[in-house]
Amino acid sequence: MQDILVATEAQKRGLDRRTGERHYRAYVGPAEYYDLLASNQFAALCRSGIREDHAVLDIGCGSLGAGRLLMSYLLPGRYFGIEPERWLIEAGIREELGREFVRMKQPTFDYNAEFNLGVFRRQFDFLLAQSVFTHTPKNDLEKCFAEGRRVLKPEGLFAATFQEGELDYEGDRWIFPQQACYTPGYIDAAAGRAGLLCIFPNWSHPTGQTWFVLHHPDHTPELETIPAT
Ligand SMILES: C[S@@+](CC[C@H](N)C(=O)[O-])C[C@H]1O[C@@H](n2cnc3c(N)ncnc32)[C@H](O)[C@@H]1O
């Protein structure tokens, strides 16, 4: 009996699924790291100075792993997410957040796959893109950086991850669960082409990706550089 209960919880957590399979936890990364990937993102924004009245846009928000923690912290109406796979958001609400919590926190979602960050017709204190540029071709990454510059408040920060490699991904499409690797030099140059500056704060990441933070050139952010868990 106990074995059956244990197996059922493991299945619910997607632990029997391979990364990329159609389960709300496995689809967005290794299911065994779902909790750590969420807390790592929240820690990254805490180390960047997030306050409860800030507005956050979570790009490729998936099944709201980080969204759940961010919504708890932020005042109502401050969390925004873009996610083309609508079912992921619905599953995250059904399995993790609950409808009452979502009614209370009033998040706003959009489902475009074009990195149109202007759809909410407002600017943000923080942009977040965890494990999104680990799968995008250069043209999408550069469009997202350019859009990011437009919707980032003058003192805002754009925190994101990439998978560091010795060569840059030259493919022209989204790949998953395979990874599109980039060099730090390319990320830095792409930031410059978008009119932004890039910092590599040396925060840890549960699966070994690299954090970077983009900001407007006339604002010098103060980031805690101790490793995020
Ligand atoms: C590896 S998952 C990471 C999800 C989430 N950021 C997290 O940390 O759990 C990448 C996410 O990006 C989404 N995605 C794919 N194409 C996208 C696009 N064009 N714009 C925004 N998100 C996209 C995927 O559907 C998926 O949810």
The ligand as an SDF file (V2000), in Angstrom:
LIG
                    3D

 27 29  0  0  0  0  0  0  0  0999 V2000
   12.9670   25.1610  -20.2780 C   0  0  0  0  0  0  0  0  0  0  0  0
   11.3750   25.8630  -20.0820 S   0  0  0  0  0  0  0  0  0  0  0  0
   11.5940   26.9670  -18.6990 C   0  0  0  0  0  0  0  0  0  0  0  0
   10.2810   27.4070  -18.1130 C   0  0  0  0  0  0  0  0  0  0  0  0
   10.3710   28.3780  -16.9250 C   0  0  0  0  0  0  0  0  0  0  0  0
   11.1170   29.5710  -17.2570 N   0  0  0  0  0  0  0  0  0  0  0  0
   10.9490   27.7020  -15.7160 C   0  0  0  0  0  0  0  0  0  0  0  0
   12.0110   28.1310  -15.2400 O   0  0  0  0  0  0  0  0  0  0  0  0
   10.3480   26.7390  -15.2170 O   0  0  0  0  0  0  0  0  0  0  0  0
   11.2740   26.9900  -21.4560 C   0  0  0  0  0  0  0  0  0  0  0  0
    9.8930   27.6200  -21.5910 C   0  0  0  0  0  0  0  0  0  0  0  0
    9.8890   28.5700  -22.6610 O   0  0  0  0  0  0  0  0  0  0  0  0
    8.6810   28.4340  -23.3680 C   0  0  0  0  0  0  0  0  0  0  0  0
    8.8040   29.0070  -24.7280 N   0  0  0  0  0  0  0  0  0  0  0  0
    9.0580   28.3670  -25.8880 C   0  0  0  0  0  0  0  0  0  0  0  0
    9.0480   29.2340  -26.9240 N   0  0  0  0  0  0  0  0  0  0  0  0
    8.7910   30.4490  -26.3840 C   0  0  0  0  0  0  0  0  0  0  0  0
    8.6290   31.7670  -26.9410 C   0  0  0  0  0  0  0  0  0  0  0  0
    8.7370   31.9750  -28.2360 N   0  0  0  0  0  0  0  0  0  0  0  0
    8.3590   32.7800  -26.0910 N   0  0  0  0  0  0  0  0  0  0  0  0
    8.2460   32.5710  -24.7530 C   0  0  0  0  0  0  0  0  0  0  0  0
    8.3740   31.3440  -24.1820 N   0  0  0  0  0  0  0  0  0  0  0  0
    8.6460   30.3010  -24.9810 C   0  0  0  0  0  0  0  0  0  0  0  0
    8.4280   26.9360  -23.3520 C   0  0  0  0  0  0  0  0  0  0  0  0
    7.0950   26.6090  -23.6870 O   0  0  0  0  0  0  0  0  0  0  0  0
    8.7970   26.6020  -21.9240 C   0  0  0  0  0  0  0  0  0  0  0  0
    7.7320   26.7670  -21.0420 O   0  0  0  0  0  0  0  0  0  0  0  0
  1  2  1  0
  2  3  1  0
  2 10  1  0
  3  4  1  0
  4  5  1  0
  5  6  1  0
  5  7  1  0
  7  8  2  0
  7  9  1  0
 10 11  1  0
 11 12  1  0
 11 26  1  0
 12 13  1  0
 13 14  1  0
 13 24  1  0
 14 15  1  0
 14 23  1  0
 15 16  2  0
 16 17  1  0
 17 18  1  0
 17 23  2  0
 18 19  1  0
 18 20  2  0
 20 21  1  0
 21 22  2  0
 22 23  1  0
 24 25  1  0
 24 26  1  0
 26 27  1  0
M  CHG  2   2   1   9  -1
M  END
$$$$
